[in-house]
Amino acid sequence: MLRSVRPARKDVPSSAPLGRPRGRFTQHRRLDKLRSLLGQHTKGLTLYELAAAVGVTPRSMRRYLKEVSHELELEPVPTRAGGALRWRVRSGELPRKIELRRTQAYAILAARRLFEPMKGSTLFDEIELATERLLALAQRPGRGPNAGVADARLEQRFLYLPVAPKDYSTRTEELDDLFQAVADLRPLKCRYRSGAKESEETIVIHPYAMVLYKDSVYCVGLHTGRGEAGRGEIRTFLLDRMRDTECSALERFDLPPDFKVDDYFQGGFGIWRGTKKIKVVIDFDASVAELVRSRRVHETQKLTTLPSGALRLAMTVGDTTELASWILGWGRKATVVEPETLARDVATELEQALAHYPIRVRGSDTADGKDPDGVGRAEAKAKASRVGAEKKSEAAKSPGRMRAPGKAEDARARARKA
């Protein structure tokens, strides 16, 4: 049982006033700070010292110690007879060292850019701390051919570069709450705006997984509401649409034993998970066949080389929502064979995109009325010739309808005979 005797000394200065801090300061941030304090002070700290350092009341600190005790084994250490107890992490629970070779450290460091959009969050701070330790290990002088080389800067030459990373600097609170809820299996309450609606609603999610997909953060979880479409189902939620998140400090949920995050993502074709199976066939020009062949875009894909040298891609997907944009990215090098609905979607996108450009591809003057290549004028002349030929042919078939020659024409005819 936690004792609330006020200590005679204060080894840890107060870093924040007691009570609720100003602004947003979520519970998991306090818990992170408490874990850090317990890890740093191996001899332990009293209840009041911990409360002053974290910036909460002793009553709140009792709750936080109880919460931390679920994941770390804490033990009370008496200071003196009748004095306050010091709380510390049992020695067997303290972090153990992990042996890594330089190559292993560089391999982990190569992915560090993946987390840069999360800058400002507690999650990123923890990752950055681990990165700095790995960097210190990797930059030690090497052995063998690299003996004595301490600044080869391989961490700058072997790395992953995100394509178009988002900036989550204004979403750090939501990011930390989501990670804490996923890590500790705790319900997450938030204001959420779905893609089909403009208004927000308050929802409670059991977040099963947090996924960084195409440089955006998604949550796969159970929508706990009942009675409305989409509720009571496992869905994907975009972090960008979450607001006023709150991770429960008292409740927990059980992770379904058969849950697999891969079931809710279609490889490179988005987070859409359909209940039906749709066969998709796309033909690629021979000039890009090698590029298509080198990528695995879907787990069901099958590639067939056609007699012309073109490459046919066949696969079975659950939803074609993001397929159209992917196909359009190949331009004229890709042709949808089936399904017809997908081919129609691609054609519609092309027509609507072309409508934004006043310059037609061929057979037209430019928007400023100029035709530097003379293509428009040549086609107009050819069209006029065709119309004239058609009129003459029609007149020849109906000689009774031909008008009588005028005086000027009679004079020219007599002149030619003379």
C-alpha positions, 0 to 999 in steps of 0.5 A: 500500500502506498504511504502518503507521509510527506518527506523531510527532504526534496532531492528532485526539484519541482519542474512544474506547479502542482495540479493540472498543468496549463494547456494540453498535457495528456496522461501518457506524457506524465506516465512516460516522464514517471517511467523515465524518472524511475529508470534514472533514479535507481535508489528510488523517489518518494511519492511527493518527490515524484509528484513534484517532478511530474507536476501532479498531486500526490493523489494522482501520483498514486494512480500513476504508480498503480498504472506503471506497476502493470508493466514494471515491477515496483518495490517500496524501499523504506528510508528510515523508521516512520519515514516516507517510502521510496519507490523504485523499479526492481533491479531485475526489471531495469533495461538490459543491454543489447549487443549489436554489430555496426552493420546491424546498427546501420541497418536500423538507422537506415529507416530513421527518416521514416519517422521524421513526420512525427517530430514533436511527439513523445513517440518521436523523442523516444525513437530519436533517443534510440537513434542517437545511441545507435549512431554513437555505436555505428560511428566507432572506428571500424575493423578490418579494411575500415580500421581506424575510420571513425567518420565514414558517415555511412548513416548518411549514405545508406538510408530510406527516403520517404516519397512525400512525407506528411507533417504531423507537427500539429498532431503530436498529441493525437499521435502520442495518444494513438500510440499509447492506446495501441501499445497498452490496448486501451480504448481511444476516445476522439472527435472524428470526421469520416471522408464522406461527412463534413461534420464530426462525431465523438467515437470510441475505438479499440485500436488494434494497430497503428500503421504508417502507410504511404507516409500517412498514419492510420489506425486499424481498430474496432468502432465500438458504437452499435446500431449504425452502419460501420459501427461495431466493425473493424475499420481503418481510421486516418490520424489526420481526421482525429481531434481531441483524443483521449487514451483511457487510463482505466480500461483495457480491451483484448486483442482478437487472436485472429487479427492480422493487419495485412487483411486490411491493406491491399498492397499498393492499392490502399486501405480499402477492404472489400467483401467481394473479389474482383478480377483485374487485368491490365496490359502494359506496353513492352517498354515498361514490361521490365519495370512492372515485372520487378515490382510486386504490387499485390499478393495475388498478381500473375504476370504473362508475357504477350506475343507482342512483348507486352506484359499482362498483369492479372490479380484479384482485389477487394476494391478498385477505389485506388486502382484508377489513379495508379493506372493513370500514373502509367499514362498510355503505357497501361490499358485496362482489359477488365473489369469494364467498370474500371476501364470506364473509371479510367476513361472518365478521369482522362476526359475530365482531366483533358477538359481542364486544358484548352489545348487539344492534343491534335487537329486544333489551334492553340488557345491564343489562336496561333497554329505554329505547325500549321496542323489546324489549317491543313486539316481545315483545308482537307475538310473543305476539299472533302465537302466540296467533292461531296457537293459535286458528287451530289450535283452530278447525281441530280443534274435537274437541280443544277442551276443554269449557267450565268452570263459570265460563265457563258462568256468564259466558255465562248472564249475557250472555244475561240 
